[in-house]
């Protein structure tokens, strides 16, 4: 293994999700591709698959591996509720300098949060002090904000 190339997220409505990740979370749009044909069918393990795939990345203010948004345009997508207590990738976490400011900004844009930011002191385990909060994207996928407290 050499590096994490991207984090993939299956979405139900690309335009809505692209607007959220690009305009609300402020990730930079890289580009879009359509995946279809025999190789895509083999890769996805499903016949006659067509996927609209958009890539976003960090910017001058955000260090991030690319986020890959995938919408299967001709297949039924099973939508389940995100749950931290279910085996899956639990969240994508974004580090921020001021969690209260970002929490307030996202809240004012209608983003749904699980709670208000919470403070943690993990110094006895060799980690830092931090503030964290979980929130949802348009498909109720769980995301996280974290601020490292000095």
C-alpha positions as a printed Julia matrix, in Angstrom:
150×3 Matrix{Float64}:
   0.0    0.0     0.0
   1.31   3.45   -0.87
  -1.43   6.01   -0.17
  -5.14   6.59    0.17
  -6.18   7.78   -3.3
  -9.71   8.92   -2.42
 -12.67   8.32   -0.11
 -15.76   7.13   -2.01
 -19.31   8.0    -1.01
 -22.38   6.57   -2.78
 -25.05   9.27   -3.11
 -28.65   9.27   -4.32
 -28.68  12.7    -6.03
 -25.37  13.89   -7.49
 -26.43  17.47   -8.1
 -27.61  17.87   -4.49
 -24.52  16.16   -3.07
 -22.14  18.07   -5.33
 -23.7   21.33   -4.17
 -23.26  20.26   -0.52
 -19.65  19.06   -0.74
 -18.54  21.88   -3.08
 -20.61  24.86   -1.88
 -21.28  24.08    1.78
 -18.13  22.14    2.78
 -16.07  24.18    0.29
 -14.17  21.32   -1.34
 -12.82  22.11   -4.81
 -14.42  20.33   -7.78
 -11.84  18.35   -9.78
 -13.99  16.78  -12.47
 -16.63  14.26  -13.46
 -16.6   10.95  -15.32
 -19.19   8.4   -16.42
 -18.36   4.74  -15.77
 -20.2    2.15  -17.86
 -19.59  -0.86  -20.02
 -18.12  -4.3   -19.43
 -15.23  -3.17  -17.2
 -17.59  -1.15  -14.99
 -19.98  -4.1   -14.75
 -17.11  -6.33  -13.6
 -15.73  -3.72  -11.19
 -19.13  -3.0    -9.6
 -20.25  -6.64   -9.67
 -23.53  -5.74  -11.37
 -24.64  -5.94  -15.01
 -25.58  -2.83  -16.98
 -24.22  -0.4   -14.4
 -23.79   3.26  -15.16
 -22.21   5.51  -12.57
 -21.83   9.27  -12.54
 -18.67   9.97  -10.55
 -17.49  13.39   -9.34
 -14.22  14.14   -7.6
 -13.57  16.93   -5.14
 -10.43  17.81   -3.21
  -9.19  20.14   -0.54
  -8.06  23.65   -1.31
  -5.67  26.22    0.16
  -7.57  25.9     3.47
  -8.39  22.17    3.42
  -5.87  19.32    3.31
  -7.87  16.33    2.1
  -7.58  13.19    0.03
 -10.04  13.47   -2.85
 -13.67  12.68   -2.1
 -15.32  10.55   -4.8
 -19.09  10.95   -5.06
 -20.76   8.06   -6.92
 -24.33   8.03   -8.17
 -25.53   4.87   -9.9
 -27.89   6.31  -12.48
 -29.6    3.15  -13.7
 -29.59   0.94  -10.61
 -31.79   1.03   -7.54
 -29.78   2.27   -4.56
 -30.66   0.95   -1.12
 -30.76   3.89    1.23
 -30.12   3.08    4.88
 -29.85   5.33    7.87
 -26.33   6.17    8.97
 -25.51   4.66   12.32
 -22.27   4.96   14.25
 -23.11   1.61   15.83
 -23.27  -0.34   12.54
 -20.24  -1.87   10.84
 -19.23   0.48    8.02
 -17.0    3.46    7.51
 -18.34   5.53   10.37
 -17.57   9.03    9.13
 -15.33  11.36    7.16
 -13.67  13.79    9.56
 -12.65  17.35    8.69
 -10.2   19.28   10.91
 -11.14  22.92   11.5
  -9.41  25.79   13.32
 -12.58  27.06   15.04
 -15.26  24.41   15.52
 -17.81  26.81   17.01
 -17.5   29.14   14.01
 -17.84  26.24   11.52
 -20.69  24.68   13.51
 -22.54  28.0    13.44
 -21.83  28.52    9.71
 -23.03  25.05    8.76
 -26.06  25.27   11.08
 -27.07  28.57    9.44
 -26.99  26.74    6.07
 -29.42  24.12    7.39
 -26.92  21.33    8.04
 -28.29  18.8    10.56
 -26.03  17.95   13.53
 -26.23  15.08   16.01
 -25.21  17.4    18.87
 -23.33  20.58   19.64
 -19.48  20.4    19.67
 -18.1   18.4    22.6
 -14.73  18.8    24.37
 -12.36  15.86   24.96
  -9.05  15.57   26.8
  -7.18  12.46   25.63
  -3.74  13.58   26.85
  -3.55  10.67   29.32
  -3.63   8.35   26.27
  -0.92  10.28   24.43
  -3.33  12.19   22.22
  -4.39  15.84   22.27
  -7.3   17.8    23.61
 -10.0   18.36   21.02
 -13.55  19.41   20.27
 -15.67  17.28   17.95
 -19.15  17.14   16.47
 -20.97  14.85   14.04
 -23.29  16.05   11.26
 -25.07  14.69    8.17
 -24.69  15.17    4.44
 -27.82  15.27    2.2
 -28.03  11.44    2.19
 -27.65  11.33    5.99
 -24.07  10.08    5.71
 -22.25  10.97    8.93
 -19.44  13.51    8.76
 -17.37  14.96   11.59
 -15.66  18.22   12.47
 -12.7   18.21   14.85
 -10.68  21.05   16.35
  -7.37  20.3    18.02
  -7.19  22.33   21.22
  -3.74  23.49   22.29
